[in-house]
């Protein structure tokens, strides 16, 4: 697949705890590079907003939605690209040139995070290593008013 270069409206950047969502609109009923874009959707792509200082960013091409007036392109960016994302904010709300190309990165590489190893038992319960730290193993601070069983209020206080 080749690069796709599109004239777009950089509609918005929306940030949450784990990722940022980028949304671009291509105006009109004709979409250049439509075959390439459909093939890239659902995969990791290299996104570049031309003339921005952000450079190339690996993003998840979340979706492509078409109607009679526009095509909406949505991308998810992991939280570890904060510096590059800050450089994109001045372009939000403007017409710009978006360059997309397939990435060598897989969706598993993009979404990978270390978790707790566990085994699912036949009865459906999860068994973790006996060395795994539990909340019960963490000592409560003496001056912590929110320590377990030492709350300054009761359930009845909250419910009434």
Secondary structure, DSSP 8 states (H G I E B T S, - for coil): ---EEEEEEEEEEEE-SSEEEEEEEEESS--TTHHHHHHHTTSEEEEEETT-TT--EEEEEEEEEE-SSEEEEEEEEEGGGHHHHHHHGGGTTSEEEEEEEE-S--HHHHH------EEE-TTS-EEE-TTS--GGGS---TT-TTSTT--SS-HHHHH-
